[in-house]
Amino acid sequence: MPADEWSAAAYSRCRTICGAGRWKPLSLTLTGPSAIGGYSEKGLIWYIKSCNGEEKYMDVFQAINERRSIRRFKSDPVSTDIIRTIIDAGIKAPSGKNRQPWEFVVVTGDKRAEMVRVMRKGIEASKARNIGVGSAEYSANVMEQAPVTIFIFNPNGTYPWERKSIERQIMETVDIQSVGAAIQNMILAAQSLGLGSLWICDVFSAYGELCAWLKKDCQMVAALALGYVDENPPMRPRKSIDEVTQWF
């Protein structure tokens, strides 16, 4: 939300709390009337200082409600500063025992074409072994046009087909939950910065090939395509709260 849509008091309060940091999440409790995205007293605000120095705000509920899985991106490049800001949001996520089980590999520029070739080679190898690839070929097309793809790894994890003890399986499950929280932070940060994203698990259809190309000998969890959106899809249907919730 542009600063001029805020009350002077709310804007001043945000600046006082956030200081000069590039990106910080915060909780605000305001007394009296406020102009925070229609919320009367409390707002959970994303504070962003973009690379050109302009200050922008987006209510976290606005980011959640407006986020879409984007499969068509413009060719406009995304600056390194913005990519770093998005990753910084990811590493602020909670993690089990504060293990912070995440590593990121960013693919941009000319390397994208090589990445897609490796992805497609892996997909063809899976098909040759009669392994279903689902929508992986379509996801490769999305990755081909997205200006940024970030691969997310769990450095403590092993390849999914390796045998594991029960203790190891539990720990990897905890770590993957933590990585999921990081990816969600990144997606919401991207939305707040005016970018679209696509959380991609179809990379599993070229798991070995992509890990070898990226020189990563650990657990690949997902990839995240990022860029400026070239479509405006509607929200897909969601189950109601009552369908998925039990109360005790």
C-alpha positions in Angstrom: 0.0 0.0 0.0 1.6 3.4 -1.0 2.5 5.6 1.9 0.1 8.4 0.9 -2.8 6.1 1.6 -1.8 5.8 5.2 -2.6 8.2 8.0 0.3 10.4 9.0 0.4 8.8 12.5 0.5 5.2 11.1 3.3 6.1 8.7 5.3 7.8 11.4 4.8 4.9 13.7 6.0 2.4 11.0 9.2 4.5 10.4 9.9 4.7 14.1 9.7 1.0 14.6 11.3 -0.2 11.4 14.1 2.3 11.1 16.2 2.2 7.9 16.1 -1.6 7.4 15.4 -2.9 3.9 12.7 -5.3 5.0 11.2 -6.1 8.4 8.0 -7.8 9.5 6.2 -6.2 12.5 3.0 -6.2 14.5 1.3 -2.9 15.1 -1.3 -2.1 17.6 -2.7 1.3 17.0 -5.0 3.2 19.3 -7.8 5.2 17.8 -8.7 5.3 14.1 -6.2 3.9 11.6 -6.0 3.6 7.9 -4.3 0.3 7.7 -5.9 -1.6 4.8 -9.4 -1.4 6.4 -8.4 -3.0 9.7 -9.6 -1.0 12.6 -7.1 -1.6 15.3 -4.5 -4.2 14.5 -2.5 -4.8 11.4 0.2 -7.2 10.6 2.4 -5.1 8.2 5.1 -6.0 5.8 7.6 -3.1 5.6 9.7 -2.9 2.5 12.3 -0.4 1.4 12.8 -1.2 -2.3 16.1 -0.7 -4.1 15.0 2.8 -5.5 14.4 4.1 -2.0 10.6 4.2 -2.1 8.8 2.9 0.9 5.9 0.5 0.4 3.6 -1.3 2.8 1.4 -4.3 2.3 -0.9 -5.9 4.9 0.0 -9.6 5.3 -3.6 -10.6 4.8 -3.7 -8.7 1.5 -0.6 -10.5 0.4 -2.1 -13.9 1.3 -5.4 -13.1 -0.4 -3.8 -11.7 -3.6 -1.1 -14.3 -4.0 -1.6 -16.6 -7.0 0.4 -19.4 -8.6 1.8 -17.7 -11.7 2.7 -19.6 -14.8 3.2 -16.7 -17.2 6.0 -14.2 -16.5 7.3 -11.1 -18.3 10.8 -11.2 -19.5 11.8 -8.2 -17.3 14.8 -9.0 -15.2 14.6 -9.0 -11.4 17.3 -7.1 -9.6 19.8 -8.9 -7.3 18.7 -6.7 -4.4 15.1 -7.8 -4.8 16.1 -11.5 -5.0 18.2 -11.1 -1.8 15.3 -9.4 0.0 13.1 -12.4 -0.9 15.7 -14.9 0.4 16.1 -12.8 3.5 12.4 -13.2 4.1 12.9 -16.9 3.8 15.6 -17.2 6.3 13.5 -15.4 8.9 11.1 -18.4 9.0 10.8 -20.5 12.1 12.6 -23.8 12.1 12.7 -26.9 14.3 15.4 -26.5 17.0 16.5 -23.4 15.1 18.3 -25.8 12.7 17.7 -23.4 9.8 17.8 -26.3 7.3 17.9 -24.4 4.1 20.2 -23.5 1.3 19.3 -21.6 -1.9 20.7 -21.8 -5.4 19.6 -18.9 -7.7 19.5 -19.4 -11.4 19.2 -16.4 -13.7 20.3 -15.1 -17.0 21.9 -17.4 -19.6 22.1 -20.3 -17.1 18.3 -20.6 -17.3 18.5 -22.3 -20.7 21.0 -24.8 -19.5 18.8 -25.5 -16.4 15.8 -26.2 -18.6 17.8 -28.5 -20.8 18.9 -30.5 -17.8 15.3 -30.5 -16.5 13.9 -31.8 -19.8 16.7 -34.5 -20.0 15.8 -35.7 -16.6 12.1 -35.8 -17.5 12.8 -37.9 -20.5 14.9 -40.3 -18.5 12.1 -40.7 -16.0 9.6 -41.4 -18.8 12.0 -44.0 -20.3 11.9 -45.8 -16.9 8.1 -45.7 -17.0 8.0 -43.2 -14.1 5.1 -40.8 -14.3 6.1 -37.2 -14.7 2.7 -35.5 -14.3 2.9 -31.8 -15.2 6.7 -31.7 -15.1 7.0 -30.8 -18.8 4.6 -27.9 -18.4 6.6 -26.7 -15.3 9.8 -26.8 -17.4 8.1 -24.4 -19.8 7.3 -22.1 -16.9 10.9 -22.2 -15.6 12.1 -21.4 -19.2 10.2 -18.1 -19.2 10.6 -17.1 -15.5 13.6 -14.7 -15.1 14.5 -16.3 -11.8 14.4 -19.8 -10.4 15.5 -20.5 -6.8 16.2 -24.1 -5.8 15.7 -24.8 -2.1 17.7 -27.6 -0.4 17.8 -29.2 3.0 21.5 -29.6 3.6 20.8 -32.1 6.5 18.6 -34.3 4.3 19.3 -37.2 1.9 17.9 -38.2 -1.4 14.3 -39.4 -1.1 15.0 -43.0 -2.3 17.7 -43.7 0.3 16.9 -45.9 3.3 16.5 -44.0 6.5 16.1 -44.9 10.2 12.9 -43.8 11.9 14.8 -41.1 13.8 16.3 -39.8 10.5 12.9 -39.8 8.9 11.4 -37.8 11.7 14.2 -35.2 11.6 13.9 -34.8 7.9 10.1 -34.4 8.2 10.7 -31.6 10.7 13.3 -30.0 8.5 11.0 -30.1 5.4 8.3 -28.4 7.4 10.8 -25.6 8.3 11.8 -25.3 4.6 8.1 -25.0 3.7 7.8 -22.1 6.1 10.8 -20.4 4.5 9.3 -20.9 1.0 6.0 -19.4 2.1 7.8 -16.4 3.6 9.5 -15.9 0.2 6.3 -16.2 -1.7 4.6 -13.5 0.4 7.6 -11.3 0.3 7.6 -11.6 -3.5 3.9 -10.7 -3.6 4.5 -7.7 -1.4 7.3 -6.6 -3.8 5.0 -6.8 -6.8 6.3 -10.1 -8.2 4.6 -13.4 -8.9 5.8 -16.9 -8.0 5.3 -20.5 -8.6 6.2 -23.2 -6.0 7.5 -26.1 -8.1 7.8 -29.7 -7.0 7.9 -31.1 -10.5 11.7 -30.8 -10.2 11.5 -34.3 -8.6 11.0 -35.7 -12.2 14.6 -34.6 -12.9 15.9 -34.9 -9.3 19.3 -36.6 -9.9 20.0 -34.6 -13.0 19.3 -31.2 -11.4 21.2 -32.0 -8.2 24.2 -33.0 -10.2 24.0 -29.9 -12.4 23.7 -27.7 -9.3 26.5 -29.6 -7.6 24.3 -30.3 -4.6 24.7 -33.6 -2.8 21.8 -33.2 -0.3 18.0 -33.1 -0.3 16.3 -31.0 -2.9 12.9 -29.8 -1.5 11.5 -27.6 -4.3 12.1 -24.8 -6.7 10.6 -21.3 -6.8 10.0 -19.5 -10.0 9.9 -15.7 -9.7 9.2 -12.8 -12.0 6.8 -10.0 -12.9 3.4 -11.4 -13.7 2.0 -11.6 -17.2 -1.4 -13.0 -16.2 -4.1 -12.4 -13.6 -5.6 -15.8 -12.7 -8.5 -15.9 -10.3 -8.2 -17.6 -6.9 -8.8 -21.3 -7.2 -11.6 -22.9 -5.1 -10.8 -23.5 -1.4 -12.5 -25.8 1.1 -14.3 -24.0 3.8 -13.0 -23.7 7.4 -15.8 -26.0 8.6 -14.8 -28.7 6.1 -11.2 -28.9 7.4 -11.5 -27.9 11.1 -12.5 -29.8 14.2 -13.0 -28.1 17.6 -12.5 -29.7 21.0 
